[in-house]
Structures are given as structure tokens and as C-alpha cells.
Amino acid sequence: MKPNINFVHMSPEDKQKSLLETRAGRPSDEPMWVFGFGSLMWNPCFDYDIKTAAVLKGYDRKFHIWTTRARGTPDNPGLGLCLEDCAGACRGVAFRLVEDDVEAAWERLWEREMGSGIYRPVWVSLESEEHDRIVALTFVVNREHPHYAGPMPSERMADIMAGAKGSYGLCRDYLAGTIEEMRKLDVADSDLEELLSRVDAIESRSE
């Protein structure tokens, strides 16, 4: 049985404080880069002039957070992606923002990523074959947040994700889209492939 997860709103004051503090930490005299590890990889909310594969060491993408708006609802939550610190690495996409769009991009990013406060905006160092070292903004999970689900068995994850739908669409499609983008980056994740197969099996039985 799925849990009931109430959506937690980040207050406008805390949201603005987070935005200002993150902006203050932006490396001076360098272009603005953003690292996408989930839906930003295929659906960025900003204008960019460079898109390149990049590796973030010390983190990995995991479906470890509850989503109650984008890919689920409070009474039928799904699971969303986050960055968890680990001994491995995450291969994703780095975007260099068009300078004329940076001011508006800040607002769009905070509207999209910081609604609940489940993420911590962090400046990280990426490795890229095309652009050497890149300092980029990304969003790391806040494990103390009520929306943090943590690791769970694949069977349980599939039960939660199957049929979950929010304002951005089906949780299943979010998982499939992530796998598709990872394939474009030559990244294979057998755990996510297995999870998608389990979700599809559950949804086909319910048709």
C-alpha cells in the first residue's frame, strides 16, 4: 500500500534566501553552468549555447525522493531522482547558459527545483572531455527532508511508481526518459532497466 505524503512547501523567505546565497557563491568571471542528472537532461528550463556530457565524482543518481506534484500526488506519490553522495560517479549533462538568460534562469530553476526544499543547491566540479574542468550548479538531496524516501527494494519502488502521475506526467515515463538519456551518454544501469520492466509489468496487469 502506498503511503500518503503531504507536499511540503519551502517558504518564500527561505526560497529567496537560498537563491541569494547560491548566487553569491557563483564563481566570478566564469560562465554559468548547470549539471543535469534527471529531467533537466532532456527538458532544461533555460537557454544554453553549449551542451556536453560531464562526470560528477562522488555522487550517483537515485530514485530516493517522494514526488507529490511533478510525477505523483499526495495520495498517490511517485519516486523522483536525486543526487546521493557515494564513492562512485554520475554521468550527466552540463549546460552552459546563455548569459542574457542567466537572470531569468535563476528564477525558473528555483521555481522548478526548490518548491519543497528537498534539494540543496551546490556548486560542484565536473569533468568533461570537451571542456576540461567545469564548475556547475546542481541539486543534491537533503536527507533530513520529509520527502526523502531513501533506498528500498526494487519491487517496492515499482509498486510505488506504477500508475503514479503528476503535473509533469507519468512517473513511469520519467524513469523511461532517464534511461533513454543515460543510453545516449553510454551509461548502462541494470537496476533502472529492471525497475522499468517491473513497472511495465505491473501497469500491464492493471489495464
C-alpha positions as CSV (number, residue, x, y, z in Angstrom):
1,M,0.0,0.0,0.0
2,K,1.3,3.4,-0.9
3,P,1.9,6.0,1.9
4,N,0.2,9.4,2.0
5,I,2.9,12.0,1.6
6,N,1.8,15.6,2.2
7,F,3.6,18.2,0.0
8,V,6.0,20.3,2.0
9,H,6.3,23.9,0.7
10,M,9.5,25.8,1.1
11,S,8.6,29.3,2.4
12,P,9.1,32.2,0.0
13,E,11.5,33.7,2.5
14,D,13.7,30.5,2.7
15,K,13.5,30.1,-1.0
16,Q,14.7,33.6,-1.6
17,K,17.5,33.2,1.0
18,S,18.7,30.0,-0.7
19,L,18.7,31.7,-4.1
20,L,20.7,34.7,-2.9
21,E,23.2,32.6,-1.0
22,T,23.7,30.3,-4.0
23,R,24.1,33.2,-6.4
24,A,26.7,34.7,-4.0
25,G,28.7,31.5,-4.3
26,R,28.8,31.6,-8.1
27,P,32.4,31.6,-9.4
28,S,33.3,35.0,-10.5
29,D,34.2,35.8,-14.1
30,E,33.1,32.4,-15.3
31,P,30.1,31.3,-17.4
32,M,27.1,29.9,-15.7
33,W,26.9,26.1,-16.0
34,V,24.2,23.8,-14.7
35,F,24.6,20.0,-14.3
36,G,21.5,17.9,-15.2
37,F,21.2,14.3,-14.0
38,G,17.4,13.8,-14.4
39,S,14.8,15.5,-16.4
40,L,16.9,18.6,-16.9
41,M,18.9,16.4,-19.3
42,W,16.1,16.4,-21.8
43,N,13.9,19.2,-20.7
44,P,16.0,22.2,-19.5
45,C,14.3,25.3,-18.3
46,F,16.9,27.8,-19.6
47,D,18.6,28.8,-22.8
48,Y,22.1,27.4,-23.4
49,D,24.8,27.6,-26.0
50,I,26.8,24.5,-25.1
51,K,25.6,21.1,-24.0
52,T,28.2,18.5,-23.2
53,A,28.5,15.1,-21.4
54,A,30.1,15.5,-18.0
55,V,31.0,13.4,-14.9
56,L,30.4,14.3,-11.3
57,K,32.5,12.2,-9.0
58,G,31.4,11.3,-5.5
59,Y,27.7,11.3,-6.4
60,D,25.1,9.0,-8.0
61,R,21.6,9.4,-9.3
62,K,19.0,7.6,-7.3
63,F,15.1,7.4,-7.1
64,H,15.2,8.2,-3.4
65,I,12.7,11.1,-3.0
66,W,8.9,11.2,-2.9
67,T,7.3,13.3,-5.7
68,T,3.8,14.6,-4.9
69,R,3.4,17.2,-7.6
70,A,5.6,16.6,-10.7
71,R,5.2,12.8,-11.0
72,G,2.7,12.0,-8.3
73,T,0.1,13.3,-5.8
74,P,0.0,13.3,-2.0
75,D,-2.4,10.3,-2.0
76,N,-0.6,8.5,-4.9
77,P,3.0,9.6,-4.7
78,G,5.8,8.6,-7.1
79,L,9.5,8.5,-6.8
80,G,11.8,11.2,-8.1
81,L,15.5,11.4,-8.8
82,C,18.1,13.0,-6.6
83,L,21.9,13.0,-6.3
84,E,23.2,11.0,-3.4
85,D,26.9,11.3,-2.3
86,C,28.7,8.0,-2.7
87,A,32.0,6.5,-3.7
88,G,31.1,6.3,-7.4
89,A,30.3,8.9,-10.1
90,C,27.3,10.3,-12.0
91,R,27.5,10.9,-15.8
92,G,25.1,13.6,-16.9
93,V,24.8,16.7,-19.0
94,A,26.4,20.1,-18.4
95,F,24.7,23.1,-19.9
96,R,26.4,26.5,-20.4
97,L,23.7,29.1,-20.1
98,V,23.3,32.0,-22.5
99,E,24.5,35.0,-20.4
100,D,21.5,37.1,-21.4
101,D,19.2,34.4,-20.0
102,V,21.0,33.8,-16.7
103,E,18.9,36.2,-14.6
104,A,15.6,34.7,-15.7
105,A,17.1,31.2,-15.5
106,W,17.7,31.6,-11.7
107,E,14.0,32.2,-11.1
108,R,12.9,29.3,-13.3
109,L,15.4,26.9,-11.7
110,W,14.2,27.8,-8.2
111,E,10.6,27.5,-9.2
112,R,11.2,24.0,-10.7
113,E,13.7,22.5,-8.3
114,M,13.2,24.3,-4.9
115,G,9.5,24.1,-4.3
116,S,9.8,21.8,-1.4
117,G,13.4,22.2,-0.3
118,I,14.2,18.5,-0.8
119,Y,17.3,19.7,-2.8
120,R,20.4,21.6,-1.7
121,P,21.8,23.8,-4.5
122,V,25.5,23.1,-4.6
123,W,28.4,24.3,-6.8
124,V,30.4,21.2,-8.0
125,S,33.4,20.4,-10.1
126,L,32.7,18.4,-13.3
127,E,35.0,16.5,-15.6
128,S,34.4,16.9,-19.3
129,E,36.4,15.6,-22.3
130,E,35.4,18.6,-24.4
131,H,35.8,21.4,-21.8
132,D,38.1,20.1,-19.1
133,R,37.0,21.1,-15.6
134,I,33.6,22.8,-15.3
135,V,32.2,24.4,-12.2
136,A,28.5,24.0,-12.3
137,L,25.3,24.3,-10.2
138,T,23.4,21.2,-9.4
139,F,20.9,20.0,-6.8
140,V,21.9,17.4,-4.1
141,V,19.4,15.7,-1.8
142,N,18.6,16.9,1.7
143,R,18.3,13.7,3.6
144,E,16.6,15.4,6.6
145,H,13.6,16.5,4.4
146,P,10.3,14.7,4.9
147,H,10.2,13.9,1.1
148,Y,13.4,11.8,1.4
149,A,12.4,8.2,0.8
150,G,15.8,6.6,0.9
151,P,16.7,3.2,-0.6
152,M,14.2,0.5,-0.8
153,P,13.8,-2.9,-2.7
154,S,13.2,-2.7,-6.4
155,E,9.8,-4.5,-6.0
156,R,8.6,-1.8,-3.6
157,M,9.9,1.0,-5.9
158,A,8.0,-0.5,-8.8
159,D,4.7,-0.7,-6.8
160,I,5.0,3.0,-5.9
161,M,6.0,4.2,-9.4
162,A,3.4,2.2,-11.3
163,G,0.4,4.4,-12.0
164,A,1.8,7.5,-10.3
165,K,1.1,10.7,-12.2
166,G,1.6,14.4,-11.5
167,S,1.6,17.7,-13.3
168,Y,4.6,16.7,-15.4
169,G,3.2,13.3,-16.4
170,L,3.7,9.7,-15.5
171,C,6.3,8.5,-13.1
172,R,6.9,5.6,-15.5
173,D,7.7,8.0,-18.3
174,Y,10.2,9.9,-16.1
175,L,12.0,6.6,-15.4
176,A,12.0,5.6,-19.1
177,G,13.2,9.1,-20.1
178,T,16.1,8.9,-17.7
179,I,17.2,5.5,-19.0
180,E,16.9,6.8,-22.6
181,E,19.1,9.8,-21.9
182,M,21.6,7.7,-20.0
183,R,21.9,5.4,-23.1
184,K,22.8,8.5,-25.1
185,L,25.6,9.0,-22.7
186,D,26.7,5.4,-23.0
187,V,25.6,4.7,-19.4
188,A,24.0,1.4,-18.6
189,D,22.2,0.9,-15.4
190,S,20.8,-2.6,-15.0
191,D,19.0,-1.7,-11.8
192,L,17.0,1.0,-13.5
193,E,16.3,-1.3,-16.5
194,E,15.0,-3.9,-14.1
195,L,12.9,-1.3,-12.3
196,L,11.3,-0.2,-15.6
197,S,10.5,-3.8,-16.5
198,R,8.8,-4.3,-13.1
199,V,6.8,-1.1,-13.5
200,D,5.6,-2.0,-17.0
201,A,4.6,-5.5,-15.8
202,I,2.5,-4.0,-13.0
203,E,0.9,-1.5,-15.3
204,S,0.1,-4.1,-18.0
205,R,-1.7,-6.2,-15.4
206,S,-3.9,-3.3,-14.3
207,E,-5.0,-2.5,-17.9
